[in-house]
Protein backbone atom coordinates (compact mmCIF):
# COMPACT_ATOMS: atom_id res chain seq x y z
CA UNK A 1 0.00 0.00 0.00
CA UNK A 2 1.19 3.53 -0.80
CA UNK A 3 0.40 6.44 1.49
CA UNK A 4 -0.31 10.13 1.15
CA UNK A 5 0.81 11.66 4.43
CA UNK A 6 -0.56 14.72 6.21
CA UNK A 7 -3.39 15.47 3.80
CA UNK A 8 -5.98 18.05 4.82
CA UNK A 9 -9.35 16.46 4.01
CA UNK A 10 -12.25 18.80 4.74
CA UNK A 11 -10.46 20.29 7.73
CA UNK A 12 -8.88 17.15 9.21
CA UNK A 13 -5.25 16.07 8.78
CA UNK A 14 -4.95 12.41 7.90
CA UNK A 15 -3.03 9.83 5.90
CA UNK A 16 -4.60 8.19 2.86
CA UNK A 17 -3.66 4.65 1.85
CA UNK A 18 -3.89 3.75 -1.85
CA UNK A 19 -3.99 0.18 -3.15
CA UNK A 20 -4.79 -1.05 -6.66
CA UNK A 21 -6.17 2.32 -7.68
CA UNK A 22 -8.59 2.55 -4.75
CA UNK A 23 -8.63 4.34 -1.41
CA UNK A 24 -7.90 1.57 1.08
CA UNK A 25 -7.13 3.45 4.29
CA UNK A 26 -7.88 6.79 5.93
CA UNK A 27 -6.39 7.61 9.31
CA UNK A 28 -2.90 7.90 10.76
CA UNK A 29 -0.03 5.54 10.17
CA UNK A 30 3.70 5.36 10.87
CA UNK A 31 4.35 4.05 7.36
CA UNK A 32 6.37 6.20 4.99
CA UNK A 33 4.71 7.93 2.07
CA UNK A 34 4.38 11.12 0.05
CA UNK A 35 4.19 14.01 2.52
CA UNK A 36 1.59 16.56 1.41
CA UNK A 37 2.53 18.88 4.28
CA UNK A 38 -1.03 19.83 5.13
CA UNK A 39 -2.14 20.63 1.60
CA UNK A 40 -5.88 20.33 1.01
CA UNK A 41 -6.86 17.19 -0.87
CA UNK A 42 -10.13 16.83 -2.77
CA UNK A 43 -11.61 14.22 -5.08
CA UNK A 44 -10.66 14.73 -8.72
CA UNK A 45 -13.04 17.01 -10.60
CA UNK A 46 -15.82 15.55 -12.78
CA UNK A 47 -16.94 17.63 -15.78
CA UNK A 48 -20.14 16.36 -17.39
CA UNK A 49 -20.37 19.23 -19.88
CA UNK A 50 -17.27 20.24 -21.83
CA UNK A 51 -17.01 20.59 -25.61
CA UNK A 52 -13.32 21.11 -26.05
CA UNK A 53 -10.03 22.81 -25.20
CA UNK A 54 -6.52 23.63 -26.50
CA UNK A 55 -7.84 24.29 -30.01
CA UNK A 56 -9.78 21.02 -30.33
CA UNK A 57 -13.46 20.06 -30.15
CA UNK A 58 -15.32 16.81 -29.52
CA UNK A 59 -16.94 17.18 -32.96
CA UNK A 60 -13.70 17.58 -34.92
CA UNK A 61 -13.36 15.21 -37.85
CA UNK A 62 -9.77 14.56 -36.78
CA UNK A 63 -9.58 12.74 -33.45
CA UNK A 64 -7.98 14.77 -30.68
CA UNK A 65 -9.66 13.22 -27.65
CA UNK A 66 -6.32 12.07 -26.26
CA UNK A 67 -4.82 15.57 -26.26
CA UNK A 68 -7.97 17.02 -24.72
CA UNK A 69 -8.11 14.29 -22.07
CA UNK A 70 -4.49 15.00 -21.15
CA UNK A 71 -5.23 18.73 -20.83
CA UNK A 72 -8.27 18.00 -18.66
CA UNK A 73 -6.24 15.77 -16.34
CA UNK A 74 -3.41 18.29 -16.07
CA UNK A 75 -5.98 20.84 -14.88
CA UNK A 76 -7.52 18.68 -12.18
CA UNK A 77 -10.44 17.18 -14.11
CA UNK A 78 -9.90 13.46 -13.64
CA UNK A 79 -13.23 12.44 -15.21
CA UNK A 80 -14.66 14.05 -18.33
CA UNK A 81 -17.76 13.58 -20.51
CA UNK A 82 -16.86 15.03 -23.94
CA UNK A 83 -19.89 16.95 -25.13
CA UNK A 84 -21.23 16.99 -28.68
CA UNK A 85 -23.03 19.74 -30.57
CA UNK A 86 -26.15 19.86 -32.72
CA UNK A 87 -24.73 18.48 -35.95
CA UNK A 88 -25.60 15.64 -38.31
CA UNK A 89 -26.24 12.18 -36.85
CA UNK A 90 -23.28 10.88 -38.86
CA UNK A 91 -21.01 13.48 -37.21
CA UNK A 92 -22.41 12.71 -33.76
CA UNK A 93 -22.01 8.95 -34.28
CA UNK A 94 -18.41 9.39 -35.37
CA UNK A 95 -17.69 11.64 -32.38
CA UNK A 96 -19.03 9.22 -29.74
CA UNK A 97 -17.57 5.98 -31.12
CA UNK A 98 -13.89 6.82 -30.70
CA UNK A 99 -11.25 5.37 -28.44
CA UNK A 100 -11.64 6.82 -24.94
CA UNK A 101 -9.19 4.87 -22.78
CA UNK A 102 -6.11 7.07 -22.41
CA UNK A 103 -3.57 6.18 -19.74
CA UNK A 104 -2.36 9.75 -19.25
CA UNK A 105 -5.66 11.54 -19.64
CA UNK A 106 -8.91 12.10 -17.79
CA UNK A 107 -11.20 9.07 -17.60
CA UNK A 108 -14.05 9.18 -20.15
CA UNK A 109 -17.00 7.06 -18.91
CA UNK A 110 -19.12 8.30 -21.82
CA UNK A 111 -20.34 11.26 -23.81
CA UNK A 112 -22.87 14.04 -23.28
CA UNK A 113 -25.06 14.60 -26.34
CA UNK A 114 -26.24 18.23 -26.22
CA UNK A 115 -28.78 18.33 -29.01
CA UNK A 116 -29.98 17.81 -31.69
CA UNK A 117 -33.30 17.36 -29.84
CA UNK A 118 -33.61 21.00 -28.78
CA UNK A 119 -35.89 24.00 -29.31
CA UNK A 120 -34.73 26.38 -32.08
CA UNK A 121 -35.98 29.32 -29.98
CA UNK A 122 -33.25 28.60 -27.44
CA UNK A 123 -30.61 27.08 -29.71
CA UNK A 124 -27.85 29.32 -28.33
CA UNK A 125 -24.66 28.55 -30.27
CA UNK A 126 -26.17 25.37 -31.76
CA UNK A 127 -26.84 24.96 -35.49
CA UNK A 128 -30.54 25.21 -36.31
CA UNK A 129 -30.29 23.25 -39.56
CA UNK A 130 -29.50 20.03 -37.67
CA UNK A 131 -32.22 20.29 -34.99
CA UNK A 132 -34.65 17.33 -34.88
CA UNK A 133 -37.63 16.28 -32.80
CA UNK A 134 -36.72 13.75 -30.08
CA UNK A 135 -36.43 10.27 -31.57
CA UNK A 136 -34.58 7.61 -29.59
CA UNK A 137 -34.32 5.34 -32.63
CA UNK A 138 -31.79 7.81 -34.07
CA UNK A 139 -29.29 7.09 -31.29
CA UNK A 140 -30.36 3.64 -30.06
CA UNK A 141 -27.01 2.07 -30.93
CA UNK A 142 -24.90 4.82 -29.34
CA UNK A 143 -24.27 3.11 -26.01
CA UNK A 144 -21.42 5.46 -25.16
CA UNK A 145 -23.87 8.37 -24.77
CA UNK A 146 -24.53 8.69 -21.04
CA UNK A 147 -26.24 12.11 -20.92
CA UNK A 148 -28.66 13.65 -23.41
CA UNK A 149 -29.96 17.22 -23.34
CA UNK A 150 -33.44 17.64 -24.83
CA UNK A 151 -36.29 20.14 -24.92
CA UNK A 152 -39.21 18.24 -23.31
CA UNK A 153 -41.90 20.45 -24.86
CA UNK A 154 -41.14 19.01 -28.32
CA UNK A 155 -43.34 16.27 -29.81
CA UNK A 156 -41.95 12.82 -29.08
CA UNK A 157 -40.05 13.89 -25.97
CA UNK A 158 -42.11 11.84 -23.50
CA UNK A 159 -41.46 8.62 -25.39
CA UNK A 160 -37.78 9.53 -25.74
CA UNK A 161 -37.44 10.11 -21.98
CA UNK A 162 -39.09 6.78 -21.21
CA UNK A 163 -37.01 4.79 -23.73
CA UNK A 164 -33.56 6.31 -23.42
CA UNK A 165 -31.37 4.74 -20.69
CA UNK A 166 -29.01 7.73 -20.55
CA UNK A 167 -29.45 10.45 -17.94
CA UNK A 168 -31.78 13.03 -19.50
CA UNK A 169 -31.27 16.76 -18.98
CA UNK A 170 -33.65 19.61 -19.76
CA UNK A 171 -31.93 22.28 -21.81
CA UNK A 172 -32.09 24.56 -24.85
CA UNK A 173 -35.78 24.51 -24.05
CA UNK A 174 -38.83 26.79 -23.90
CA UNK A 175 -40.64 24.53 -21.43
CA UNK A 176 -43.06 26.18 -19.03
CA UNK A 177 -43.43 25.16 -15.38
CA UNK A 178 -46.04 22.44 -15.95
CA UNK A 179 -44.19 20.90 -18.89
CA UNK A 180 -40.96 20.83 -16.91
CA UNK A 181 -42.68 19.23 -13.91
CA UNK A 182 -44.15 16.59 -16.21
CA UNK A 183 -40.71 15.94 -17.69
CA UNK A 184 -39.22 15.51 -14.22
CA UNK A 185 -41.96 13.03 -13.34
CA UNK A 186 -41.21 11.14 -16.57
CA UNK A 187 -37.52 10.82 -15.69
CA UNK A 188 -35.60 13.99 -16.56
CA UNK A 189 -33.07 14.50 -13.77
CA UNK A 190 -31.07 17.63 -14.51
CA UNK A 191 -31.12 21.15 -15.94
CA UNK A 192 -28.45 21.85 -18.56
CA UNK A 193 -26.48 25.08 -17.88
CA UNK A 194 -29.25 26.46 -15.70
CA UNK A 195 -30.54 29.97 -16.58
CA UNK A 196 -28.90 29.76 -20.01
CA UNK A 197 -30.89 28.77 -23.13
CA UNK A 198 -34.15 28.45 -21.17
CA UNK A 199 -36.85 30.76 -19.76
CA UNK A 200 -35.90 32.61 -16.61
CA UNK A 201 -38.01 32.92 -13.47
CA UNK A 202 -41.04 35.23 -13.71
CA UNK A 203 -43.46 35.58 -10.83
CA UNK A 204 -46.42 34.47 -13.00
CA UNK A 205 -44.46 32.28 -15.43
CA UNK A 206 -42.02 30.41 -13.19
CA UNK A 207 -40.62 28.16 -15.92
CA UNK A 208 -38.32 25.13 -15.65
CA UNK A 209 -35.97 26.56 -13.04
CA UNK A 210 -38.71 27.06 -10.48
CA UNK A 211 -40.05 23.63 -11.46
CA UNK A 212 -36.67 22.18 -10.48
CA UNK A 213 -36.83 24.07 -7.17
CA UNK A 214 -40.20 22.38 -6.56
CA UNK A 215 -39.09 18.86 -7.45
CA UNK A 216 -36.98 16.67 -5.17
CA UNK A 217 -33.86 15.12 -6.61
CA UNK A 218 -33.40 17.37 -9.66
CA UNK A 219 -29.83 18.49 -10.29
CA UNK A 220 -28.86 21.84 -11.79
CA UNK A 221 -25.76 22.38 -13.88
CA UNK A 222 -24.23 25.84 -13.48
CA UNK A 223 -21.40 27.59 -15.32
CA UNK A 224 -19.48 29.71 -12.82
CA UNK A 225 -17.18 31.55 -15.20
CA UNK A 226 -18.24 35.10 -14.32
CA UNK A 227 -20.07 35.54 -17.63
CA UNK A 228 -22.98 33.10 -17.87
CA UNK A 229 -24.56 33.79 -14.46
CA UNK A 230 -24.17 36.79 -12.15
CA UNK A 231 -22.46 35.94 -8.87
CA UNK A 232 -25.56 36.88 -6.85
CA UNK A 233 -27.69 34.42 -8.85
CA UNK A 234 -25.08 31.71 -8.34
CA UNK A 235 -25.29 32.24 -4.59
CA UNK A 236 -29.10 32.27 -4.78
CA UNK A 237 -29.47 28.95 -6.60
CA UNK A 238 -26.92 27.28 -4.32
CA UNK A 239 -28.86 28.50 -1.27
CA UNK A 240 -32.18 27.31 -2.69
CA UNK A 241 -31.15 23.89 -4.00
CA UNK A 242 -28.25 23.26 -1.64
CA UNK A 243 -24.83 22.14 -2.79
CA UNK A 244 -26.02 18.52 -2.93
CA UNK A 245 -27.99 19.29 -6.12
CA UNK A 246 -25.60 21.65 -7.89
CA UNK A 247 -23.37 20.26 -10.65
CA UNK A 248 -20.61 22.66 -11.55
CA UNK A 249 -19.68 22.49 -15.26
CA UNK A 250 -17.20 24.29 -17.47
CA UNK A 251 -19.10 24.20 -20.80
CA UNK A 252 -15.61 24.78 -22.19
CA UNK A 253 -15.05 25.15 -25.93
CA UNK A 254 -11.94 24.82 -28.07
CA UNK A 255 -10.51 28.23 -27.06
CA UNK A 256 -9.98 27.01 -23.47
CA UNK A 257 -6.25 27.13 -22.81
CA UNK A 258 -5.75 29.29 -25.89
CA UNK A 259 -5.41 33.00 -26.69
CA UNK A 260 -8.16 35.36 -27.85
CA UNK A 261 -9.09 35.04 -31.50
CA UNK A 262 -11.55 33.49 -33.93
CA UNK A 263 -12.63 29.88 -33.40
CA UNK A 264 -15.55 27.62 -34.30
CA UNK A 265 -18.20 25.80 -32.27
CA UNK A 266 -20.61 23.43 -33.91
CA UNK A 267 -19.53 24.73 -37.30
CA UNK A 268 -20.28 28.36 -36.42
CA UNK A 269 -17.76 31.17 -36.07
CA UNK A 270 -16.99 32.18 -32.49
CA UNK A 271 -14.99 35.22 -31.44
CA UNK A 272 -13.06 35.20 -28.17
CA UNK A 273 -12.19 38.55 -26.64
CA UNK A 274 -10.97 38.95 -23.10
CA UNK A 275 -11.52 35.24 -22.62
CA UNK A 276 -15.26 35.52 -23.42
CA UNK A 277 -16.55 33.45 -26.35
CA UNK A 278 -19.41 34.88 -28.40
CA UNK A 279 -21.08 34.24 -31.74
CA UNK A 280 -21.09 37.05 -34.27
CA UNK A 281 -24.50 38.24 -33.03
CA UNK A 282 -23.24 38.46 -29.43
CA UNK A 283 -24.64 35.21 -28.04
CA UNK A 284 -22.40 33.47 -25.53
CA UNK A 285 -20.80 30.39 -27.09
CA UNK A 286 -19.62 28.20 -24.23
CA UNK A 287 -16.81 29.23 -21.93
CA UNK A 288 -13.03 29.32 -22.03
CA UNK A 289 -12.75 28.22 -18.39
CA UNK A 290 -11.58 24.93 -16.96
CA UNK A 291 -13.71 23.34 -14.25
CA UNK A 292 -11.03 24.31 -11.73
CA UNK A 293 -11.37 27.94 -12.88
CA UNK A 294 -15.08 27.71 -12.07
CA UNK A 295 -14.33 26.30 -8.63
CA UNK A 296 -11.96 29.19 -7.98
CA UNK A 297 -14.58 31.69 -9.13
CA UNK A 298 -17.14 30.36 -6.65
CA UNK A 299 -14.55 30.31 -3.88
CA UNK A 300 -13.78 33.97 -4.59
CA UNK A 301 -17.45 34.98 -4.59
CA UNK A 302 -18.93 33.88 -1.31
CA UNK A 303 -18.95 30.07 -1.58
CA UNK A 304 -16.59 28.03 0.61
CA UNK A 305 -13.82 26.22 -1.25
CA UNK A 306 -14.94 22.90 0.26
CA UNK A 307 -18.45 23.42 -1.12
CA UNK A 308 -17.20 24.55 -4.52
CA UNK A 309 -14.95 21.51 -4.87
CA UNK A 310 -17.78 19.21 -3.76
CA UNK A 311 -20.09 20.60 -6.46
CA UNK A 312 -17.39 19.87 -9.03
CA UNK A 313 -16.65 16.32 -7.87
CA UNK A 314 -18.92 14.51 -5.43
CA UNK A 315 -22.22 15.81 -6.81
CA UNK A 316 -21.63 15.10 -10.53
CA UNK A 317 -20.10 11.72 -9.66
CA UNK A 318 -23.17 10.82 -7.63
CA UNK A 319 -25.50 12.02 -10.39
CA UNK A 320 -23.71 9.79 -12.90
CA UNK A 321 -23.46 6.80 -10.55
CA UNK A 322 -19.65 6.76 -10.49
CA UNK A 323 -17.43 5.26 -7.82
CA UNK A 324 -15.67 8.62 -7.61
CA UNK A 325 -16.05 11.99 -5.95
CA UNK A 326 -15.47 11.01 -2.32
CA UNK A 327 -12.41 10.47 -0.17
CA UNK A 328 -13.66 7.31 1.47
CA UNK A 329 -12.42 3.73 1.61
CA UNK A 330 -13.42 1.86 -1.52
CA UNK A 331 -13.67 4.87 -3.80
CA UNK A 332 -11.41 5.36 -6.82
CA UNK A 333 -8.16 7.09 -5.92
CA UNK A 334 -8.76 10.08 -8.18
CA UNK A 335 -7.45 12.96 -6.09
CA UNK A 336 -6.10 16.49 -6.38
CA UNK A 337 -4.06 18.58 -3.96
CA UNK A 338 -4.27 22.38 -3.93
CA UNK A 339 -2.45 25.20 -2.16
CA UNK A 340 -4.01 27.97 -0.04
CA UNK A 341 -4.99 29.88 -3.19
CA UNK A 342 -6.70 26.83 -4.73
CA UNK A 343 -3.90 26.41 -7.25
CA UNK A 344 -3.38 22.85 -8.43
CA UNK A 345 -0.26 21.18 -7.03
CA UNK A 346 -0.80 17.44 -7.57
CA UNK A 347 -3.16 15.27 -9.60
CA UNK A 348 -3.75 11.56 -9.02
CA UNK A 349 -5.81 9.25 -11.23
CA UNK A 350 -6.38 5.60 -10.30
CA UNK A 351 -3.75 5.89 -7.56
CA UNK A 352 -1.05 7.25 -9.84
CA UNK A 353 0.35 10.81 -9.76
CA UNK A 354 0.30 12.67 -13.07
CA UNK A 355 1.47 16.00 -11.70
C-alpha atoms as one frame of an Amber mdcrd trajectory, in Angstrom:
protein
   0.000   0.000   0.000   1.195   3.534  -0.803   0.402   6.442   1.486  -0.305
  10.130   1.147   0.808  11.655   4.434  -0.565  14.718   6.206  -3.394  15.474
   3.800  -5.980  18.046   4.822  -9.348  16.463   4.007 -12.250  18.799   4.740
 -10.455  20.286   7.729  -8.878  17.145   9.209  -5.253  16.072   8.777  -4.952
  12.408   7.897  -3.026   9.833   5.897  -4.600   8.190   2.862  -3.660   4.653
   1.847  -3.892   3.750  -1.846  -3.988   0.179  -3.150  -4.789  -1.046  -6.661
  -6.173   2.323  -7.676  -8.590   2.551  -4.750  -8.629   4.341  -1.415  -7.901
   1.568   1.082  -7.130   3.445   4.295  -7.884   6.791   5.931  -6.386   7.612
   9.315  -2.900   7.903  10.763  -0.028   5.536  10.169   3.699   5.363  10.872
   4.347   4.046   7.360   6.370   6.205   4.990   4.713   7.935   2.074   4.380
  11.125   0.054   4.186  14.006   2.520   1.590  16.559   1.409   2.535  18.877
   4.277  -1.025  19.825   5.127  -2.144  20.631   1.596  -5.885  20.327   1.010
  -6.860  17.186  -0.865 -10.132  16.828  -2.766 -11.611  14.223  -5.085 -10.664
  14.733  -8.717 -13.042  17.005 -10.604 -15.818  15.546 -12.779 -16.937  17.634
 -15.777 -20.136  16.357 -17.391 -20.366  19.228 -19.875 -17.272  20.239 -21.829
 -17.013  20.589 -25.615 -13.316  21.114 -26.052 -10.031  22.809 -25.200  -6.518
  23.634 -26.502  -7.837  24.287 -30.012  -9.784  21.019 -30.330 -13.462  20.063
 -30.153 -15.322  16.813 -29.522 -16.936  17.177 -32.965 -13.697  17.578 -34.921
 -13.364  15.208 -37.846  -9.768  14.562 -36.779  -9.585  12.738 -33.454  -7.975
  14.770 -30.681  -9.659  13.225 -27.646  -6.318  12.073 -26.262  -4.822  15.574
 -26.263  -7.967  17.023 -24.716  -8.106  14.293 -22.069  -4.489  15.004 -21.147
  -5.234  18.726 -20.825  -8.268  17.996 -18.656  -6.243  15.771 -16.336  -3.409
  18.294 -16.075  -5.980  20.845 -14.882  -7.520  18.679 -12.184 -10.442  17.181
 -14.114  -9.902  13.460 -13.642 -13.232  12.438 -15.211 -14.664  14.046 -18.334
 -17.755  13.584 -20.505 -16.862  15.028 -23.942 -19.895  16.946 -25.130 -21.232
  16.986 -28.680 -23.035  19.741 -30.569 -26.154  19.861 -32.720 -24.732  18.484
 -35.951 -25.602  15.637 -38.306 -26.235  12.183 -36.846 -23.277  10.881 -38.858
 -21.015  13.479 -37.210 -22.406  12.711 -33.759 -22.012   8.950 -34.283 -18.408
   9.388 -35.366 -17.688  11.635 -32.381 -19.026   9.224 -29.740 -17.568   5.985
 -31.121 -13.893   6.816 -30.696 -11.251   5.365 -28.437 -11.642   6.822 -24.943
  -9.186   4.873 -22.785  -6.108   7.067 -22.409  -3.570   6.179 -19.738  -2.357
   9.751 -19.246  -5.664  11.544 -19.640  -8.909  12.096 -17.790 -11.204   9.067
 -17.602 -14.049   9.180 -20.148 -16.996   7.062 -18.911 -19.123   8.298 -21.817
 -20.342  11.260 -23.808 -22.868  14.044 -23.277 -25.057  14.602 -26.338 -26.240
  18.227 -26.223 -28.783  18.327 -29.005 -29.980  17.815 -31.686 -33.300  17.362
 -29.840 -33.614  21.001 -28.776 -35.888  23.999 -29.312 -34.734  26.381 -32.079
 -35.984  29.317 -29.984 -33.245  28.602 -27.438 -30.610  27.084 -29.707 -27.848
  29.320 -28.333 -24.663  28.546 -30.272 -26.167  25.372 -31.757 -26.835  24.956
 -35.492 -30.542  25.210 -36.313 -30.294  23.247 -39.561 -29.501  20.027 -37.668
 -32.219  20.289 -34.994 -34.645  17.333 -34.877 -37.632  16.280 -32.802 -36.718
  13.751 -30.079 -36.427  10.268 -31.574 -34.582   7.606 -29.594 -34.316   5.339
 -32.632 -31.794   7.814 -34.065 -29.292   7.091 -31.286 -30.360   3.643 -30.062
 -27.014   2.073 -30.934 -24.902   4.816 -29.342 -24.273   3.111 -26.011 -21.423
   5.464 -25.157 -23.872   8.368 -24.773 -24.529   8.691 -21.038 -26.239  12.111
 -20.923 -28.663  13.652 -23.408 -29.958  17.223 -23.336 -33.445  17.637 -24.826
 -36.293  20.141 -24.918 -39.206  18.238 -23.306 -41.899  20.455 -24.857 -41.141
  19.010 -28.319 -43.342  16.269 -29.807 -41.950  12.819 -29.078 -40.052  13.892
 -25.966 -42.109  11.840 -23.501 -41.458   8.624 -25.392 -37.781   9.534 -25.739
 -37.444  10.114 -21.978 -39.086   6.780 -21.209 -37.015   4.794 -23.732 -33.557
   6.314 -23.417 -31.367   4.735 -20.693 -29.011   7.731 -20.546 -29.448  10.450
 -17.942 -31.782  13.029 -19.500 -31.269  16.759 -18.980 -33.653  19.608 -19.762
 -31.927  22.281 -21.809 -32.093  24.563 -24.850 -35.779  24.514 -24.054 -38.825
  26.791 -23.895 -40.643  24.531 -21.431 -43.059  26.178 -19.030 -43.432  25.165
 -15.379 -46.045  22.440 -15.947 -44.193  20.905 -18.889 -40.962  20.835 -16.911
 -42.683  19.235 -13.914 -44.145  16.593 -16.214 -40.709  15.942 -17.690 -39.225
  15.506 -14.224 -41.957  13.030 -13.344 -41.206  11.143 -16.571 -37.521  10.816
 -15.693 -35.605  13.988 -16.563 -33.073  14.504 -13.769 -31.065  17.631 -14.505
 -31.119  21.154 -15.942 -28.449  21.851 -18.561 -26.476  25.076 -17.877 -29.254
  26.459 -15.698 -30.538  29.970 -16.579 -28.898  29.764 -20.006 -30.888  28.775
 -23.132 -34.145  28.445 -21.175 -36.851  30.764 -19.758 -35.901  32.609 -16.605
 -38.014  32.917 -13.472 -41.037  35.228 -13.714 -43.457  35.576 -10.830 -46.420
  34.475 -12.997 -44.462  32.276 -15.425 -42.017  30.411 -13.188 -40.622  28.159
 -15.919 -38.322  25.133 -15.654 -35.968  26.564 -13.041 -38.714  27.058 -10.484
 -40.046  23.635 -11.456 -36.672  22.178 -10.478 -36.831  24.067  -7.174 -40.203
  22.384  -6.564 -39.086  18.855  -7.450 -36.985  16.672  -5.168 -33.856  15.124
  -6.609 -33.399  17.366  -9.661 -29.828  18.490 -10.288 -28.864  21.836 -11.786
 -25.758  22.379 -13.885 -24.226  25.835 -13.478 -21.401  27.585 -15.321 -19.475
  29.705 -12.815 -17.184  31.548 -15.205 -18.242  35.100 -14.320 -20.066  35.542
 -17.632 -22.975  33.097 -17.875 -24.561  33.792 -14.461 -24.171  36.787 -12.148
 -22.462  35.937  -8.872 -25.560  36.879  -6.848 -27.686  34.421  -8.846 -25.081
  31.709  -8.341 -25.285  32.237  -4.587 -29.098  32.272  -4.777 -29.467  28.952
  -6.597 -26.922  27.278  -4.323 -28.856  28.504  -1.266 -32.181  27.315  -2.687
 -31.148  23.891  -3.996 -28.250  23.256  -1.636 -24.834  22.142  -2.794 -26.021
  18.516  -2.927 -27.987  19.288  -6.118 -25.599  21.653  -7.888 -23.369  20.257
 -10.648 -20.608  22.664 -11.553 -19.682  22.491 -15.257 -17.200  24.293 -17.466
 -19.101  24.198 -20.802 -15.611  24.779 -22.193 -15.048  25.153 -25.925 -11.937
  24.821 -28.070 -10.508  28.226 -27.061  -9.977  27.009 -23.474  -6.254  27.128
 -22.813  -5.747  29.288 -25.888  -5.414  32.999 -26.692  -8.155  35.357 -27.846
  -9.092  35.043 -31.501 -11.549  33.491 -33.929 -12.632  29.881 -33.403 -15.552
  27.623 -34.301 -18.198  25.804 -32.265 -20.606  23.431 -33.908 -19.530  24.734
 -37.297 -20.280  28.362 -36.417 -17.757  31.174 -36.071 -16.992  32.184 -32.494
 -14.995  35.219 -31.440 -13.063  35.202 -28.174 -12.193  38.546 -26.636 -10.970
  38.954 -23.095 -11.524  35.237 -22.618 -15.260  35.517 -23.420 -16.547  33.447
 -26.352 -19.413  34.882 -28.404 -21.080  34.240 -31.735 -21.088  37.050 -34.271
 -24.496  38.241 -33.033 -23.241  38.462 -29.427 -24.645  35.207 -28.043 -22.403
  33.470 -25.534 -20.804  30.390 -27.085 -19.624  28.199 -24.233 -16.810  29.226
 -21.932 -13.026  29.316 -22.027 -12.750  28.223 -18.386 -11.580  24.929 -16.963
 -13.706  23.337 -14.255 -11.032  24.312 -11.731 -11.365  27.939 -12.883 -15.082
  27.709 -12.072 -14.325  26.302  -8.628 -11.956  29.190  -7.978 -14.585  31.690
  -9.132 -17.141  30.363  -6.655 -14.548  30.309  -3.875 -13.780  33.970  -4.591
 -17.451  34.984  -4.590 -18.929  33.877  -1.311 -18.954  30.074  -1.576 -16.591
  28.033   0.605 -13.822  26.219  -1.251 -14.939  22.903   0.261 -18.448  23.423
  -1.125 -17.196  24.549  -4.523 -14.953  21.510  -4.875 -17.781  19.214  -3.761
 -20.094  20.602  -6.460 -17.389  19.867  -9.034 -16.648  16.319  -7.874 -18.917
  14.510  -5.435 -22.218  15.811  -6.814 -21.626  15.096 -10.529 -20.096  11.719
  -9.661 -23.172  10.819  -7.626 -25.499  12.020 -10.393 -23.707   9.790 -12.897
 -23.459   6.796 -10.551 -19.654   6.757 -10.494 -17.427   5.261  -7.821 -15.667
   8.617  -7.611 -16.054  11.989  -5.951 -15.465  11.006  -2.324 -12.414  10.470
  -0.168 -13.661   7.311   1.467 -12.418   3.731   1.612 -13.425   1.857  -1.524
 -13.669   4.867  -3.804 -11.413   5.357  -6.817  -8.161   7.088  -5.918  -8.765
  10.079  -8.183  -7.453  12.962  -6.089  -6.103  16.487  -6.384  -4.056  18.582
  -3.957  -4.270  22.383  -3.929  -2.453  25.200  -2.155  -4.014  27.972  -0.045
  -4.994  29.877  -3.194  -6.698  26.830  -4.733  -3.898  26.413  -7.253  -3.379
  22.855  -8.425  -0.257  21.178  -7.034  -0.803  17.439  -7.568  -3.164  15.270
  -9.603  -3.753  11.556  -9.023  -5.810   9.247 -11.229  -6.381   5.603 -10.296
  -3.746   5.891  -7.563  -1.048   7.255  -9.836   0.355  10.808  -9.763   0.303
  12.665 -13.066   1.468  15.998 -11.702
